[in-house]
């Protein structure tokens, strides 16, 4: 029987699942032989009962289990409930028979385990890597992100200029859901020709709004090249330096809180609830930043942000120059 374990970026996992399910036909996902199960409420006997049953008047029984492995994540990155030490409250021993049971399931059963981002230490991931075909799908970054944008545009029937690719990557980052929506709109607007940089600037309002968040991320991460480009674009769009500094300060605050809460053993969802960020993409980014930056780097970032704010307000430095210095300082701090 085919058994697939798909995890990682939500856009890529959704596309991979769609591709797998396409071979069964749409009707297979709508009738009595299609089972969609919530992993956080599922037990092994319940799953085996469904998987070991033969399909009714159909060649295949399709079983989709969502979020099972995420309930066994530990530390800040997981989605399951944890105790005081940051460990999942679910007992992985209750599921240790799954790996051995999969090869014994009927050939007519298609089992797909669908999850978000998982750590390599996930205990169920390790045991299922043998009997399952594993699809680990991380969101692309840097050159791979540029290639993804180019290929996605081509799938929609248009070319895209390198400068337009760079602008989309700078302003949106690797939020693939947003990139896909914007490429869809641009492909309709630019039907018959390539997407150019000016098309992105003129047509993608959501990208212009997203630019402040990507500038903030680039500043905090000390990514001087991206931060400088997005800052220049923000100033051209009429953004005020005080607003930019306030947004950077807000993100530093979220990173500080996320780092403190995750180090106390709370999981991803609990951290998000405490800091008021429930959307998964910005929450994951904030947690990743909190793990990348040490406390000394965060403290230095706060101090440099205060220096830049005072320099602007007291007229010692022009806003653009003060923010460029901030980017340069934080870039140097992150390399040390």
Backbone bond lengths (Angstrom), bond angles and torsions (degrees), N, CA, C in turn:
res aa  C-N    CA-C-N  psi(-1)  N-CA   C-N-CA  omega(-1)  CA-C   N-CA-C  phi
1 X - - - 1.458 - - 1.525 109.47 -
2 X 1.343 117.03 141.64 1.463 118.46 176.38 1.531 110.65 -73.60
3 X 1.322 116.48 131.20 1.465 121.68 174.41 1.523 107.61 -130.83
4 X 1.321 115.81 126.26 1.457 120.97 -175.88 1.522 109.55 -124.33
5 X 1.327 115.73 137.74 1.461 122.74 173.23 1.529 107.26 -116.29
6 X 1.337 116.40 112.22 1.460 122.22 -176.59 1.516 107.99 -116.22
7 X 1.337 116.76 124.56 1.464 118.65 179.18 1.523 110.36 -149.93
8 X 1.345 114.53 159.07 1.464 120.11 178.17 1.513 112.09 130.15
9 X 1.341 115.89 -140.66 1.463 122.18 -178.76 1.526 110.41 -60.92
10 X 1.338 116.88 135.56 1.467 120.61 -173.04 1.527 112.68 -64.75
11 X 1.334 117.88 -34.91 1.471 119.78 178.39 1.528 110.27 -67.63
12 X 1.324 115.92 -47.57 1.461 119.37 -177.28 1.522 112.05 -67.44
13 X 1.333 117.47 -37.47 1.470 119.10 178.67 1.524 110.78 -67.58
14 X 1.337 116.63 -37.35 1.471 119.61 177.77 1.522 110.66 -64.01
15 X 1.344 116.72 -40.80 1.460 120.55 178.71 1.526 111.41 -66.35
16 X 1.325 116.06 -40.34 1.464 119.90 179.97 1.528 110.89 -66.08
17 X 1.331 116.54 -41.59 1.462 119.48 177.11 1.527 111.18 -63.17
18 X 1.319 115.84 -42.36 1.467 120.29 178.57 1.518 111.03 -59.84
19 X 1.335 115.75 -40.52 1.455 119.94 179.39 1.529 111.78 -65.42
20 X 1.334 116.65 -42.09 1.463 120.24 178.33 1.521 111.46 -64.20
21 X 1.345 115.41 -44.20 1.463 119.95 -176.19 1.522 112.33 -70.81
22 X 1.327 117.05 -22.95 1.463 120.17 -176.95 1.525 111.69 -60.80
23 X 1.325 116.97 -31.06 1.455 119.88 -179.62 1.507 113.92 -68.50
24 X 1.331 117.09 -17.01 1.461 120.50 -179.61 1.514 113.05 -91.41
25 X 1.332 116.84 -15.72 1.459 119.53 -175.18 1.519 111.08 88.04
26 X 1.318 116.80 149.61 1.467 121.46 -176.39 1.520 112.59 -61.32
27 X 1.318 117.58 -34.74 1.471 120.06 -176.60 1.521 111.64 -64.08
28 X 1.347 116.41 -28.26 1.467 119.26 -178.11 1.524 111.78 -67.19
29 X 1.322 117.10 -21.51 1.458 120.63 -179.55 1.517 112.23 -96.38
30 X 1.289 117.64 10.83 1.458 120.34 -176.40 1.523 113.04 -127.04
31 X 1.322 118.47 -7.66 1.467 118.89 -173.71 1.525 111.23 -107.04
32 X 1.306 115.56 -167.63 1.464 121.33 -173.64 1.519 113.19 -71.58
33 X 1.318 118.29 -10.21 1.455 121.23 179.22 1.530 113.00 -96.49
34 X 1.335 117.03 9.06 1.459 121.31 175.30 1.522 108.12 -110.41
35 X 1.332 116.78 123.07 1.460 121.58 -177.39 1.530 108.91 -123.44
36 X 1.323 116.70 123.12 1.463 123.00 178.70 1.526 107.45 -113.65
37 X 1.334 116.78 113.15 1.460 121.98 -170.89 1.529 110.79 -117.06
38 X 1.325 116.50 139.39 1.471 122.63 177.51 1.522 108.97 -85.70
39 X 1.334 116.69 118.17 1.448 121.01 -174.29 1.516 114.58 -65.52
40 X 1.332 117.92 -28.78 1.465 119.32 -176.90 1.522 112.64 -73.56
41 X 1.334 117.96 -12.38 1.475 120.55 178.79 1.531 112.29 -116.82
42 X 1.305 116.17 5.82 1.461 120.96 -172.16 1.529 111.30 -94.32
43 X 1.341 115.92 146.28 1.460 121.34 171.54 1.522 108.46 -112.91
44 X 1.318 116.36 159.36 1.461 119.94 179.86 1.530 112.37 -60.86
45 X 1.336 120.14 -45.04 1.471 118.89 178.12 1.534 112.54 -58.93
46 X 1.325 117.60 -38.52 1.467 120.28 178.28 1.519 110.86 -63.08
47 X 1.332 116.47 -43.83 1.462 119.79 -179.88 1.521 111.19 -64.90
48 X 1.317 117.25 -44.90 1.469 120.37 -179.35 1.516 111.56 -64.31
49 X 1.324 116.96 -34.30 1.467 120.12 178.17 1.518 111.04 -61.11
50 X 1.325 116.20 -41.52 1.470 120.22 179.48 1.524 110.61 -72.11
51 X 1.334 116.71 -45.68 1.463 120.73 -174.54 1.529 113.13 -69.17
52 X 1.317 117.56 -29.90 1.465 120.15 -176.63 1.524 113.44 -87.52
53 X 1.337 116.76 -5.01 1.466 120.08 177.29 1.522 109.93 -80.12
54 X 1.313 116.39 143.93 1.467 120.95 177.71 1.520 109.87 -79.97
55 X 1.335 117.85 148.94 1.468 120.49 -179.64 1.522 111.54 -68.03
56 X 1.325 115.69 152.22 1.460 121.98 -179.31 1.530 109.31 -99.09
57 X 1.350 115.57 112.18 1.473 122.66 177.50 1.531 112.35 54.90
58 X 1.314 117.20 33.31 1.458 122.13 178.69 1.519 108.14 -150.00
59 X 1.332 118.25 155.02 1.466 119.05 -179.10 1.521 114.24 -78.30
60 X 1.349 118.00 -14.86 1.462 120.84 -171.92 1.521 111.08 -138.95
61 X 1.329 116.13 141.48 1.460 122.38 166.87 1.529 107.01 -109.62
62 X 1.339 116.87 119.93 1.469 122.31 -174.97 1.526 108.63 -103.36
63 X 1.334 116.54 121.25 1.469 121.89 -176.95 1.534 108.61 -119.63
64 X 1.324 115.98 117.19 1.460 122.18 177.99 1.529 108.60 -109.83
65 X 1.338 116.52 124.45 1.463 122.23 177.47 1.530 107.86 -115.27
66 X 1.329 116.59 119.74 1.458 121.08 -175.08 1.532 111.27 -106.39
67 X 1.333 115.63 126.51 1.463 121.30 170.84 1.510 116.46 78.25
68 X 1.307 119.08 15.72 1.463 120.49 -178.10 1.523 111.63 -66.20
69 X 1.337 117.37 -50.75 1.459 119.66 -174.84 1.525 111.62 -68.35
70 X 1.327 117.24 -28.44 1.454 120.18 179.03 1.513 113.22 -63.10
71 X 1.321 117.56 -23.78 1.465 120.18 179.66 1.526 112.19 -75.15
72 X 1.340 116.72 -8.24 1.460 120.37 178.12 1.523 112.09 -107.06
73 X 1.334 117.17 9.37 1.460 120.58 176.80 1.529 109.81 -71.66
74 X 1.323 116.21 147.10 1.457 121.62 175.67 1.517 109.46 -121.19
75 X 1.330 116.56 157.39 1.453 120.74 -178.74 1.503 110.67 80.13
76 X 1.352 116.83 -159.02 1.464 121.47 -172.23 1.493 113.04 -76.51
77 X 1.323 119.18 -20.15 1.441 118.54 -169.06 1.499 115.34 -87.49
78 X 1.317 120.80 -3.93 1.441 121.27 -171.41 1.489 114.40 -97.13
79 X 1.327 115.04 170.86 1.443 120.06 -180.00 1.506 113.35 -109.94
80 X 1.329 118.45 -1.96 1.445 120.29 -177.84 1.510 112.74 -87.90
81 X 1.337 116.98 171.74 1.458 121.17 178.21 1.521 108.90 -81.51
82 X 1.343 116.55 144.77 1.443 120.66 -177.64 1.508 112.99 -127.06
83 X 1.299 114.21 158.13 1.446 120.52 173.10 1.516 110.49 -88.62
84 X 1.322 117.08 -167.13 1.460 121.51 -173.31 1.513 112.39 -64.13
85 X 1.295 118.71 -31.32 1.461 121.10 -176.46 1.514 112.33 -88.02
86 X 1.351 118.07 7.09 1.451 120.45 178.98 1.515 113.44 84.01
87 X 1.338 117.73 13.89 1.454 121.14 -179.84 1.527 110.36 -96.13
88 X 1.337 115.22 148.97 1.455 119.55 178.28 1.524 110.10 -66.03
89 X 1.343 115.64 140.71 1.464 120.07 178.70 1.526 112.06 -77.69
90 X 1.332 118.34 -11.37 1.456 120.34 176.99 1.519 109.24 -79.99
91 X 1.297 115.64 143.98 1.461 121.51 -178.81 1.519 109.39 -93.70
92 X 1.325 116.65 112.11 1.458 120.06 -178.27 1.523 111.34 -63.63
93 X 1.338 115.92 -22.40 1.457 118.87 177.67 1.511 113.18 -62.22
94 X 1.335 117.07 -26.59 1.458 120.57 177.73 1.529 111.72 -67.38
95 X 1.338 117.05 -15.99 1.462 121.57 -176.46 1.521 112.45 -115.73
96 X 1.318 118.05 7.52 1.462 118.89 -174.52 1.528 112.49 -68.46
97 X 1.318 118.01 -15.45 1.463 120.19 178.58 1.520 114.06 -85.11
98 X 1.341 117.81 -6.04 1.460 119.45 -175.81 1.525 112.26 -65.28
99 X 1.319 117.33 -44.21 1.466 120.33 -178.05 1.525 111.54 -58.29
100 X 1.338 116.43 -41.00 1.464 119.70 179.75 1.521 111.59 -74.04
101 X 1.344 117.52 -27.48 1.466 120.42 -176.85 1.526 112.89 -78.24
102 X 1.325 117.45 -27.23 1.465 120.04 -174.92 1.530 112.70 -59.85
103 X 1.334 119.95 -47.83 1.474 118.67 179.84 1.523 113.64 -64.37
104 X 1.345 117.85 -18.27 1.465 121.43 -179.01 1.525 113.05 -90.06
105 X 1.331 116.78 -5.35 1.467 119.44 -179.21 1.521 110.50 -71.03
106 X 1.339 117.70 154.89 1.470 120.84 -179.93 1.530 111.65 -57.98
107 X 1.320 116.03 148.67 1.460 120.84 177.59 1.520 111.69 -62.92
108 X 1.310 116.86 -19.54 1.467 120.92 -178.41 1.524 113.07 -80.99
109 X 1.335 117.43 -6.18 1.472 121.06 -178.13 1.526 110.57 -94.29
110 X 1.328 115.92 129.32 1.462 122.48 170.92 1.527 106.91 -108.49
111 X 1.316 116.45 115.20 1.468 121.16 179.70 1.523 109.22 -108.18
112 X 1.333 116.01 126.91 1.471 121.25 176.47 1.523 108.16 -125.34
113 X 1.333 116.43 122.91 1.457 122.86 174.58 1.522 107.44 -102.34
114 X 1.329 117.10 117.40 1.458 122.64 -173.50 1.527 109.68 -115.15
115 X 1.340 116.71 125.37 1.463 120.72 -176.95 1.517 110.89 -142.27
116 X 1.340 114.75 166.70 1.458 121.12 172.75 1.515 110.41 -84.14
117 X 1.330 116.06 -152.18 1.463 120.30 -179.06 1.529 110.23 -64.77
118 X 1.328 116.32 137.38 1.461 122.63 179.60 1.526 109.23 -128.99
119 X 1.316 116.11 149.23 1.458 120.40 175.15 1.527 109.39 -86.34
120 X 1.324 115.25 157.90 1.456 119.34 178.93 1.523 111.63 -66.49
121 X 1.333 115.94 -20.25 1.470 119.46 -178.79 1.523 112.54 -83.58
122 X 1.316 118.34 -1.63 1.461 120.80 -179.32 1.534 109.54 -57.60
123 X 1.328 118.49 120.80 1.471 120.06 -173.19 1.521 113.55 -66.34
124 X 1.324 117.61 -34.98 1.457 119.27 -179.45 1.520 111.12 -74.99
125 X 1.327 117.07 -31.59 1.468 120.55 177.00 1.516 110.42 -60.64
126 X 1.321 116.00 -42.54 1.464 119.46 -178.86 1.525 111.46 -63.21
127 X 1.325 117.12 -42.41 1.463 119.35 -175.64 1.523 112.98 -75.02
128 X 1.329 117.30 -26.58 1.471 120.44 -176.20 1.523 113.08 -92.29
129 X 1.322 117.08 -5.63 1.465 119.48 -178.89 1.524 112.29 -65.58
130 X 1.333 117.20 -22.60 1.462 120.39 178.47 1.514 113.36 -77.59
131 X 1.345 118.46 -59.76 1.469 119.91 -175.20 1.531 114.54 -77.59
132 X 1.322 119.03 -12.39 1.467 121.34 -177.16 1.530 110.91 -109.01
133 X 1.304 114.73 149.42 1.466 119.91 166.95 1.526 106.79 -79.96
134 X 1.318 117.32 116.65 1.462 122.10 -173.14 1.525 110.12 -95.10
135 X 1.334 115.47 129.31 1.460 122.54 176.42 1.534 106.76 -118.00
136 X 1.339 117.30 95.71 1.460 122.04 178.68 1.527 107.90 -93.92
137 X 1.328 116.85 113.42 1.466 121.40 -169.47 1.527 110.73 -121.92
138 X 1.310 116.91 98.03 1.459 121.81 177.63 1.526 110.02 -93.11
139 X 1.325 116.55 145.97 1.457 120.61 176.40 1.524 109.28 -62.99
140 X 1.322 118.22 135.11 1.474 120.42 -177.68 1.521 111.84 -68.89
141 X 1.306 116.60 154.12 1.467 122.83 177.19 1.524 108.88 -134.36
142 X 1.322 115.52 159.55 1.456 124.74 175.29 1.538 111.48 51.17
143 X 1.340 118.16 -124.04 1.459 120.90 -175.90 1.527 111.87 -61.68
144 X 1.319 116.68 -35.25 1.462 119.66 179.72 1.526 111.54 -67.90
145 X 1.342 116.89 -32.63 1.458 120.02 176.65 1.522 110.28 -67.70
146 X 1.331 116.76 -43.65 1.466 120.24 177.32 1.522 110.75 -59.54
147 X 1.329 117.16 -41.50 1.466 120.89 178.54 1.525 110.78 -65.36
148 X 1.348 116.71 -38.67 1.474 120.17 178.87 1.521 110.39 -62.81
149 X 1.331 117.61 -43.83 1.471 121.35 179.53 1.527 109.76 -61.20
150 X 1.322 116.38 -45.91 1.468 120.60 -179.73 1.523 110.97 -60.92
151 X 1.329 117.24 -47.23 1.460 120.97 -178.63 1.523 111.49 -66.61
152 X 1.339 116.44 -38.92 1.477 119.34 -179.58 1.516 110.62 -65.73
153 X 1.339 117.01 -39.05 1.465 119.96 176.90 1.525 110.44 -63.03
154 X 1.323 117.11 -41.66 1.462 120.44 179.50 1.527 111.55 -63.61
155 X 1.332 116.58 -36.24 1.465 119.97 176.63 1.525 111.34 -63.34
156 X 1.332 116.03 -27.28 1.465 120.82 178.93 1.524 111.97 -90.77
157 X 1.342 116.71 4.13 1.453 120.87 172.69 1.507 116.27 91.24
158 X 1.330 118.43 15.38 1.468 120.66 179.25 1.522 109.78 -134.54
159 X 1.344 114.61 156.30 1.449 120.22 170.20 1.515 109.30 -90.10
160 X 1.328 116.24 172.34 1.462 120.10 179.82 1.518 108.36 -146.65
161 X 1.332 116.35 129.43 1.457 121.50 -178.77 1.523 110.76 -68.32
162 X 1.341 118.14 147.66 1.472 120.44 179.26 1.524 113.29 -54.70
163 X 1.331 118.19 -38.24 1.469 120.50 179.79 1.523 111.12 -66.35
164 X 1.347 117.30 -34.46 1.463 120.69 177.30 1.525 110.70 -70.39
165 X 1.324 116.11 -38.00 1.465 120.48 176.08 1.527 109.74 -60.79
166 X 1.336 116.04 -46.45 1.457 120.21 -178.28 1.526 111.76 -63.14
167 X 1.340 116.44 -41.17 1.462 119.76 179.97 1.524 111.42 -65.29
168 X 1.325 117.06 -43.94 1.472 120.07 178.08 1.527 110.73 -61.58
169 X 1.332 116.66 -43.44 1.463 120.01 -179.27 1.530 111.01 -65.11
170 X 1.340 116.51 -39.95 1.464 119.82 -179.61 1.520 111.55 -66.36
171 X 1.338 116.31 -43.03 1.455 119.90 -171.32 1.521 113.77 -84.49
172 X 1.314 116.77 -32.97 1.469 119.99 -176.75 1.520 111.73 -101.17
173 X 1.334 118.00 -26.23 1.459 119.22 -173.96 1.522 109.90 72.74
174 X 1.333 116.66 -150.80 1.463 118.95 -178.10 1.527 112.65 -104.37
175 X 1.330 115.87 36.33 1.461 120.63 169.56 1.527 106.65 -78.75
176 X 1.322 116.62 93.18 1.460 121.12 -169.99 1.523 112.83 -68.55
177 X 1.330 117.60 -29.38 1.467 119.69 177.24 1.527 109.94 -62.38
178 X 1.342 116.61 -46.63 1.462 120.30 179.86 1.520 110.74 -66.47
179 X 1.325 117.15 -44.40 1.457 120.22 178.90 1.522 111.43 -58.52
180 X 1.314 117.07 -42.64 1.467 120.14 -178.94 1.527 111.27 -64.77
181 X 1.342 117.15 -41.64 1.474 119.71 178.89 1.522 110.92 -64.05
182 X 1.332 116.56 -42.87 1.460 119.32 -178.55 1.519 111.45 -69.13
183 X 1.321 118.00 -37.85 1.461 120.57 176.55 1.523 111.34 -65.16
184 X 1.329 116.58 -34.73 1.467 119.98 176.81 1.520 110.35 -62.77
185 X 1.335 117.36 -45.94 1.462 120.90 178.82 1.528 111.23 -64.45
186 X 1.318 116.54 -43.28 1.458 120.29 -179.26 1.528 111.81 -66.04
187 X 1.324 116.72 -36.56 1.467 119.49 -179.97 1.524 111.60 -65.13
188 X 1.328 116.51 -35.16 1.459 120.04 177.31 1.523 110.88 -71.35
189 X 1.321 116.14 -39.41 1.462 120.51 -179.94 1.523 111.98 -69.37
190 X 1.327 116.59 -37.47 1.468 121.08 -174.23 1.521 112.60 -102.40
191 X 1.311 117.62 24.37 1.474 121.12 -178.12 1.527 109.98 -51.91
192 X 1.336 115.48 125.85 1.457 119.90 178.11 1.514 114.32 95.59
193 X 1.320 118.27 -6.08 1.470 121.22 177.30 1.521 109.51 -148.61
194 X 1.317 115.23 170.50 1.466 120.35 -178.89 1.533 111.31 -77.36
195 X 1.313 115.37 152.00 1.463 121.79 174.09 1.526 108.15 -75.18
196 X 1.327 116.85 126.73 1.455 121.91 179.42 1.533 110.45 -107.71
197 X 1.323 115.03 166.97 1.463 120.35 -178.45 1.523 111.71 -57.85
198 X 1.326 117.74 -41.31 1.466 120.94 -179.34 1.529 111.73 -64.84
199 X 1.337 116.97 -30.95 1.470 119.58 176.69 1.525 110.23 -62.91
200 X 1.333 115.84 -40.90 1.463 119.73 178.63 1.522 109.81 -63.68
201 X 1.337 116.49 -46.01 1.469 119.80 -178.58 1.523 111.46 -63.86
202 X 1.342 117.19 -38.70 1.463 120.77 -173.41 1.523 114.09 -83.31
203 X 1.341 116.70 -33.73 1.461 119.95 -167.75 1.521 114.31 -102.55
204 X 1.319 117.64 -22.39 1.460 118.84 -168.48 1.525 109.98 -103.13
205 X 1.311 116.28 83.32 1.462 120.85 179.69 1.516 110.99 -61.91
206 X 1.309 116.77 -38.57 1.464 120.28 -178.38 1.522 110.73 -65.44
207 X 1.339 116.22 -33.20 1.447 119.72 177.34 1.516 110.10 -67.31
208 X 1.334 116.99 -40.69 1.457 119.51 178.49 1.524 110.99 -61.98
209 X 1.335 116.97 -38.47 1.461 119.85 176.83 1.521 110.85 -69.38
210 X 1.333 116.10 -37.28 1.466 119.90 -178.93 1.517 111.94 -69.88
211 X 1.342 117.37 -20.84 1.460 120.07 -173.61 1.521 111.93 -61.01
212 X 1.320 118.81 -34.95 1.457 120.29 -179.41 1.525 110.41 -64.23
213 X 1.337 117.02 -39.17 1.465 119.99 -178.88 1.528 111.05 -70.32
214 X 1.334 116.99 -36.71 1.460 119.22 178.88 1.517 111.47 -74.26
215 X 1.340 117.30 -31.91 1.463 120.09 173.24 1.525 110.11 -64.00
216 X 1.325 116.10 -43.53 1.470 120.59 178.79 1.524 110.34 -60.33
217 X 1.336 117.04 -46.93 1.462 119.96 179.80 1.524 110.94 -60.93
218 X 1.328 116.71 -42.67 1.468 120.36 -179.34 1.518 111.09 -64.93
219 X 1.345 117.84 -39.27 1.461 121.39 178.61 1.525 110.49 -64.21
220 X 1.332 116.52 -48.22 1.470 120.28 -178.09 1.530 111.13 -64.69
221 X 1.338 116.14 -37.51 1.467 119.80 -179.43 1.517 113.00 -81.23
222 X 1.352 117.14 -3.76 1.457 119.92 -179.95 1.507 113.57 68.94
223 X 1.345 116.74 27.39 1.474 121.63 177.59 1.521 107.61 -86.08
224 X 1.331 115.80 88.84 1.460 121.24 -169.10 1.529 112.55 -62.05
225 X 1.334 117.87 -41.65 1.467 120.34 -175.28 1.526 111.05 -63.88
226 X 1.335 116.46 -50.81 1.467 120.26 -179.09 1.524 110.88 -67.16
227 X 1.339 116.95 -41.59 1.465 120.23 -179.50 1.520 111.36 -60.78
228 X 1.319 117.11 -43.44 1.467 120.05 -179.03 1.515 111.39 -64.30
229 X 1.328 116.96 -43.88 1.471 119.80 -179.79 1.521 111.35 -63.81
230 X 1.323 116.83 -45.93 1.462 118.99 -177.55 1.524 111.41 -70.66
231 X 1.327 118.41 -33.17 1.466 120.14 176.47 1.526 110.64 -63.92
232 X 1.326 116.35 -43.38 1.472 118.96 178.39 1.515 110.80 -60.35
233 X 1.353 115.94 -40.97 1.460 119.27 178.78 1.528 111.22 -65.58
234 X 1.315 117.51 -39.89 1.465 120.96 178.64 1.522 111.38 -62.67
235 X 1.324 116.50 -42.19 1.468 119.11 178.41 1.530 110.90 -66.41
236 X 1.335 117.34 -37.19 1.472 119.98 176.61 1.519 110.84 -64.19
237 X 1.350 116.17 -33.62 1.470 120.34 179.28 1.524 112.61 -81.06
238 X 1.339 116.96 1.57 1.461 120.51 175.75 1.513 114.99 87.72
239 X 1.330 117.99 15.77 1.465 119.87 178.02 1.528 110.26 -70.38
240 X 1.306 116.65 140.52 1.454 122.66 -179.75 1.524 110.22 -84.62
241 X 1.349 116.26 141.93 1.464 120.44 -179.85 1.522 111.65 -60.81
242 X 1.327 116.94 -37.11 1.457 119.94 178.49 1.516 112.42 -61.61
243 X 1.327 115.92 -38.02 1.470 120.42 178.07 1.526 110.29 -65.73
244 X 1.340 116.58 -43.18 1.459 120.24 179.97 1.527 110.33 -62.19
245 X 1.334 117.13 -45.12 1.462 120.85 179.86 1.535 110.50 -63.32
246 X 1.327 116.95 -38.96 1.464 120.19 178.85 1.531 110.70 -63.46
247 X 1.334 116.84 -38.67 1.464 120.10 179.15 1.529 111.31 -69.07
248 X 1.347 116.57 -38.43 1.461 119.63 177.05 1.529 109.90 -64.81
249 X 1.350 116.25 -42.57 1.467 120.38 178.56 1.526 110.76 -61.36
250 X 1.334 116.41 -40.33 1.472 120.62 178.55 1.522 110.59 -60.49
251 X 1.356 116.76 -44.07 1.456 118.92 -178.28 1.520 111.44 -69.92
252 X 1.337 117.62 -37.44 1.465 119.76 174.97 1.530 110.12 -58.91
253 X 1.327 116.11 -40.59 1.461 119.87 179.39 1.535 110.60 -63.08
254 X 1.351 116.52 -43.79 1.462 120.30 179.63 1.523 111.12 -64.35
255 X 1.343 116.32 -41.23 1.465 120.33 178.92 1.526 110.33 -62.98
256 X 1.336 116.59 -42.35 1.463 121.10 179.57 1.525 111.03 -62.34
257 X 1.333 116.47 -46.94 1.463 120.08 179.26 1.523 111.27 -64.31
258 X 1.339 116.80 -43.28 1.465 120.41 -179.09 1.526 110.78 -62.47
259 X 1.326 117.11 -41.05 1.466 120.21 179.78 1.524 110.66 -64.01
260 X 1.326 116.64 -44.61 1.458 120.53 -179.28 1.525 111.17 -64.33
261 X 1.341 116.89 -44.76 1.463 120.46 -177.36 1.520 111.93 -69.85
262 X 1.334 117.52 -40.21 1.466 119.33 179.96 1.520 111.04 -67.94
263 X 1.336 117.27 -35.11 1.465 119.91 177.36 1.525 111.82 -69.07
264 X 1.336 116.74 -19.44 1.473 119.49 176.45 1.522 111.92 -86.01
265 X 1.358 117.25 -2.24 1.457 120.45 173.31 1.511 116.37 104.56
266 X 1.354 118.36 5.60 1.460 120.01 179.31 1.524 110.40 -77.08
267 X 1.344 116.31 148.94 1.447 119.57 178.41 1.527 111.06 -85.50
268 X 1.333 115.98 179.00 1.462 121.20 -173.83 1.518 112.38 -58.30
269 X 1.320 117.30 -48.46 1.464 119.90 -177.69 1.520 111.85 -65.82
270 X 1.330 116.52 -37.43 1.469 120.04 178.97 1.523 111.20 -67.22
271 X 1.328 116.18 -40.26 1.470 119.80 176.51 1.518 110.09 -62.20
272 X 1.339 116.79 -45.71 1.456 120.83 180.00 1.513 112.23 -58.95
273 X 1.332 116.34 -40.94 1.463 120.33 179.25 1.523 111.25 -64.90
274 X 1.324 116.69 -40.12 1.468 120.85 -178.59 1.533 112.11 -68.20
275 X 1.346 117.37 -38.88 1.468 119.60 -175.34 1.520 112.43 -94.22
276 X 1.345 116.75 -2.38 1.453 120.20 176.33 1.509 114.70 80.69
277 X 1.341 118.34 24.26 1.461 122.78 177.32 1.525 107.43 -121.82
278 X 1.316 117.05 105.57 1.468 120.28 -175.71 1.521 113.08 -106.28
279 X 1.348 118.27 -21.08 1.462 120.34 176.53 1.529 108.56 -65.84
280 X 1.334 117.39 132.77 1.458 121.11 -168.77 1.524 113.61 -67.94
281 X 1.337 118.40 -37.61 1.467 119.09 -176.52 1.530 111.91 -65.40
282 X 1.353 119.53 -54.63 1.472 117.85 178.45 1.520 113.16 -64.77
283 X 1.333 117.46 -29.40 1.465 120.06 178.28 1.519 110.37 -66.91
284 X 1.339 117.13 -44.62 1.465 119.81 178.28 1.525 111.21 -61.66
285 X 1.342 116.57 -41.54 1.463 119.79 179.58 1.526 111.30 -62.09
286 X 1.332 116.09 -42.95 1.460 119.84 -179.87 1.529 111.25 -63.67
287 X 1.326 116.83 -42.38 1.463 120.12 178.95 1.525 111.37 -66.65
288 X 1.332 116.72 -38.37 1.463 119.31 177.71 1.528 110.57 -63.95
289 X 1.338 116.80 -40.69 1.465 119.91 177.34 1.524 110.86 -64.22
290 X 1.311 116.78 -39.38 1.474 119.73 -179.32 1.520 111.30 -65.13
291 X 1.340 116.98 -31.33 1.459 120.06 178.66 1.531 111.95 -79.58
292 X 1.338 116.54 -31.14 1.466 119.80 -177.94 1.521 112.83 -74.14
293 X 1.343 117.25 -30.62 1.453 120.70 -171.69 1.531 111.37 -104.67
294 X 1.328 114.60 131.69 1.466 120.01 176.58 1.523 109.40 -77.00
295 X 1.344 115.81 166.41 1.464 119.47 177.85 1.527 112.04 -60.85
296 X 1.333 120.22 -41.81 1.474 118.65 177.97 1.523 113.12 -59.84
297 X 1.354 117.28 -38.52 1.465 120.14 179.14 1.530 110.60 -66.28
298 X 1.335 116.62 -39.99 1.464 120.15 178.67 1.528 110.04 -65.16
299 X 1.325 117.57 -43.77 1.467 120.46 179.19 1.525 110.90 -61.97
300 X 1.332 117.02 -41.27 1.461 120.49 179.02 1.529 109.91 -64.89
301 X 1.326 116.61 -39.49 1.459 119.66 178.85 1.517 112.09 -60.88
302 X 1.322 116.08 -43.21 1.475 120.31 176.66 1.534 110.97 -59.54
303 X 1.332 116.39 -43.99 1.464 120.13 -178.03 1.526 111.15 -65.31
304 X 1.335 116.92 -43.62 1.464 119.92 -179.95 1.523 111.23 -67.12
305 X 1.328 117.02 -34.16 1.459 120.60 177.23 1.528 110.23 -64.43
306 X 1.327 117.04 -42.35 1.466 121.17 177.11 1.524 110.76 -63.04
307 X 1.335 116.70 -42.19 1.465 120.42 179.24 1.531 110.88 -60.58
308 X 1.331 116.76 -44.40 1.461 120.49 -179.24 1.528 111.08 -64.55
309 X 1.330 116.35 -41.92 1.464 120.62 -179.62 1.530 110.97 -62.33
310 X 1.338 116.52 -44.66 1.468 120.46 -179.87 1.522 111.15 -67.71
311 X 1.327 117.41 -38.42 1.460 120.67 -179.96 1.520 111.34 -62.50
312 X 1.331 116.35 -37.15 1.469 120.36 179.08 1.526 110.17 -72.62
313 X 1.330 116.35 -48.15 1.470 120.17 -175.23 1.528 112.44 -66.64
314 X 1.328 117.65 -30.20 1.457 121.12 -179.78 1.526 112.79 -92.09
315 X 1.343 115.91 2.83 1.450 120.56 175.04 1.509 114.98 75.14
316 X 1.326 118.13 16.12 1.463 120.65 -179.67 1.527 111.72 -78.95
317 X 1.334 116.58 -27.60 1.462 120.35 -178.81 1.524 109.79 -139.03
318 X 1.329 116.00 147.40 1.461 120.55 172.97 1.530 108.50 -68.09
319 X 1.349 117.65 146.88 1.478 119.49 -177.19 1.523 113.80 -54.27
320 X 1.346 117.15 -44.50 1.461 119.93 -178.49 1.528 110.95 -62.51
321 X 1.333 116.12 -42.75 1.463 120.49 -178.69 1.531 110.92 -66.85
322 X 1.317 116.92 -41.83 1.467 120.51 -179.73 1.518 111.55 -61.83
323 X 1.327 116.53 -41.36 1.466 119.60 -179.50 1.526 111.09 -72.16
324 X 1.325 117.95 -35.17 1.463 120.40 175.78 1.532 110.34 -62.99
325 X 1.338 116.97 -40.75 1.468 120.02 176.80 1.525 111.27 -64.18
326 X 1.326 115.71 -39.65 1.464 120.12 177.52 1.521 110.64 -59.34
327 X 1.333 116.43 -45.97 1.467 120.89 179.22 1.526 110.71 -61.17
328 X 1.332 116.33 -44.76 1.466 120.17 -179.12 1.533 111.27 -63.12
329 X 1.332 117.04 -42.46 1.462 120.59 179.71 1.523 112.01 -64.41
330 X 1.330 115.73 -45.03 1.463 118.83 -178.83 1.529 111.25 -68.62
331 X 1.323 116.78 -33.75 1.456 120.03 176.53 1.525 110.44 -63.16
332 X 1.337 116.46 -42.37 1.459 119.90 177.56 1.517 112.57 -66.39
333 X 1.343 116.75 -38.22 1.467 120.82 -179.91 1.523 110.94 -65.23
334 X 1.346 117.15 -38.55 1.470 120.09 -178.46 1.517 112.58 -71.80
335 X 1.350 116.80 -21.77 1.477 118.93 179.11 1.515 111.16 -82.85
336 X 1.341 116.47 -18.49 1.473 118.83 -176.77 1.523 110.86 -82.78
